[in-house]
Amino acid sequence: MIQSMTGFAAASAETPRGRLSVELRSVNARFLDLQFRIADELRALEPALRELVAARISRGKLDCRVFLNQAAGATSGQLNSEALAQLRELASQVQKEMPHAAPLRVADVLRWPGVMSEAALDEAETRGLAVALCRRALDELVASRTREGAKLAAAVGERVAAMRRRLAEAAPLVPQSLAAYQAKLAERLREALGSADDDRVRAELAVFAAKVDVDEELTRLSAHFGEVERTLAEGGARSSAVGKRLDFIAQELNREANTLASKAASQEISDCALELKLLIEQMREQVQNIE
């Protein structure tokens, strides 16, 4: 299936210490780039979560945030008597140096680092819960990326269909445009040569015809259209690098369109090449977001 590289998902659950949450955010990138932002007390969870994410996501920059929010009014943990004694001594010294300083409030004391000693987390239980939350978030993320991927695939398909129609309109004009330009060139050659040297004129026209022959470009463009459509139809069934493959084909399409423009023997063919380049660029903008 075609997947976008952009998405967001989150999952959370209550624990005795508060709400444990996992958030996943992904954007487009050339390769898989995993970034984890995890609280120090939960840092041991990273290897397991990294393995889970890498098994489901093959491309894109993905930020995984894992955090624990203590519920309002929760009183988990105990007062650290040693930290309280140190804080009391420090407060006494400050009062001696600054008699007019306001005394510490209870809220200030409770927020002081180390005053509240939290109960240790159950590592096995926390790991199991975090893994389950990460799986839920990944399911949601993949589903979101798949929905957007379907829209991107449809947009790319529409651009290819438009290019096929434009090429079908322009292809019949090629022989006529070439013949008209050859006739005009033959007239100019005869004027320049100052004689009706038909052999020389025919030789020059043959060289010109070889230089402006666009049959090869038209054939390759049509073949590339078919390859894009085949890749979209397979939807990554054979390879996960759908976006990279489509980006490569888009580059080849652009190269052929440039050659077509440089060989154009008429304004109609030149206009066709320019329209193709515009559609190819629109296609590449969508392809850049496909996994």
RAVEN-V310255 format. One record per helix or strand of 2 or more residues. SS is the DSSP state (H for helix, E for strand). FROM is the first residue (numbers start at 1). LEN is the number of residues. Records with the same first field share a line. If there is no record, write none. Layout:
# RAVEN-V310255
SS=FROM-LEN, FROM-LEN
This chain:
# RAVEN-V310255
E=7-9, 18-10, 32-7, 60-10, 78-2, 116-2
H=40-17, 81-17, 106-6, 123-49, 173-21, 198-15, 215-20, 242-22, 267-21
